[in-house]
Amino acid sequence: MDDLKKINDQFGHIAGDTTIRATAKAIIKSVRESDLAARWGGDEFAVIIKGGIEQAKTVAERIQMNLKKIRLSLAQKTITPSVSIGITIIDGTKDAESLIKKADQATYEAKKEGKNRIKVVSE
């Protein structure tokens, strides 16, 4: 998620929790039945997509599109949650820790480029 700390600091942790729940619902609505979505911890979610990079990009774009539809009223201010998404491929050559590290790296690059972006790990 983008800017959860800022939301918590400005509106309080209950507002942050509301934002996390709204983001989770948008993610669940965006994935296919064959996909797996989970809250990884804090402000991070993980989604495992069956298929290749193009399918993952399609799901990632759908997540961002569904988030754009959300309007949360927090202390007389309306916010729309956003996520920066890092994508990597599971090809059987890397362990889980390496895959998570690669996806995290892509996510940080997406945040550095302005947030609310999708970044694919380049080998």
N, C-alpha and C positions, 0 to 999 in steps of 0.2 A: 504494500500500500504506500501511496505517496502522502507525506506530511501528517502521519498519525501523531507524532510528537507535538507538532504545531496545533493540531486539533485538541489534543489532551491539554496542552498548556493554555490555549485560548478559551476553550469551552468546558473543560473538565473531563475526567475519565469516563463518566457515564456517557457523554457525547461521543467519546472515542470508541466505547463499546458499541454504541448504536451504529457508528460508522463501520466498524468491523463486521457487525451482523449484516448490514445492508450490502457490504462488499461481498461477503460470503454468499448471500442469496443471489446476487448478480452472477457470481462465478458458477454456482450450482445450476442456475437457469441457462448458462452459456455452454456447458459441457454436454457431450453426448452420453447416452446410457453406458457406452463401453469405456468411457473415460473415468479417471479417478481424481477427485478433488478433495483436498484436505487443508485445514489450517496448519501450517508448519510451526508456528509459534510467533508471538508478538504481532507484528504487522506483516508477516509473511504467509503466503499460501503456496501450495505445490499442486500442480495438475499433471497427471500422467496421461498422455494422449496415445491411443493406438493409431499408428500410421507414421507418416514422415513429417518433415519440416513444414510442408504446405498445409497439412491438416492442422498442425500445431499453430501455425500463423492464423489460420481461419478461426480457430477457437479463441485465440488471443484477441483477435479483432472483435469477435462477438462479445467477449468479456468487456472490452473497452466500450463498445457500443451500448451494452446494457447498463454499464455504470453511468454513461452520459445521460441516461433517462432518469436517474435518481436525483431527487431534491430533498435534502435533509434540512429542516429548520432547527437551527441551534442558536439559542439566545438572540432571537430576532434577526438572524443572518441565515441565508440559504447557502448550503455548500453541496457540491457534487463530488463524491469520492473519485479518486483515480488510482491507477496502478501502473507501475513500470514492470515490464515483463521480460524475463530472460529465458531464451529457449535453447536447449541443447538436445542432442539426439542420443538415445540409448541404443548403442550398437553392439553391446556385449563385450567390448574391449576395455571398459572402465568400471571401476567399483562405484558403489553408491556415493561414497564420500567425494570422489573425483567429479561425478556428475553434478552433485549439488554445488560444489565449488565452481564449476563452469557456468551453471545457471545463475548463481549468485554474481559471478563476474559480469555476465551479460546484463543482469538487472542493474548493477551499479553503474555500468556504462550508460544504460537507458536513463537512469536518474541524472547522471552527469550531463547528458545531452538535453536535459530540460524536463524530464519526468513525463509520465503518461505516454510512454513509448514502448515499442516492442523491439528487442534486440536479439539477434540470433548469434550464438557463439560461432566464431570463425576459428577453424582449426589452424 
